[in-house]
Amino acid sequence: MTHHALTPARLLPWSSPEGRPCYLLTDGSGRLSRAADTAESIQLDMAGDLLAHLCDMLDDEHVTAVQLRYLLARMSEALTDVRRIAESRGARLLVYADVKARSGPGGGPSPEVGEVSAVLPSRTDG
């Protein structure tokens, strides 16, 4: 595989054993990219399941504080995963928008570029 300068490193949906982010240089078609796509899908499904479970627990008057704390801990983990997925996908969208802008008619940006960049917030924290 040849890595092109316009293709950013993909933030993977898991961390290193030390808790640091993991990245992959890819064109999106390799085995590790497919594994990352599968992991993201599982993480998003789990987050959805936790939200459904939360709705059920909020309707139950007999839920204990311990049960709610446990659910909140799992939801915190899921939200961390979802944020990482959004960050990874957002970075890839920005690169796609940049490539589209460079190949727009007359050398100018394509109409889709403004729409994509308008919905993606900039990241200000490190």
Salt bridges, closest charged atoms under 4 A:
GLU18 OE1 - ARG20 NH2 3.28
ASP37 OD1 - ARG10 NH2 2.76
GLU40 OE2 - ARG10 NH2 3.23
GLU40 OE1 - ARG89 NH2 2.98
GLU40 OE2 - ARG92 NH2 3.72
GLU77 OE2 - ARG74 NH2 2.84
ASP81 OD1 - ARG84 NH1 3.83
GLU87 OE2 - ARG123 NH1 2.51
ASP98 OD2 - ARG102 NH2 3.12
GLU112 OE1 - LYS100 NZ 3.76
ASP125 OD2 - ARG83 NH2 3.14
ASP125 OD1 - ARG123 NE 2.86
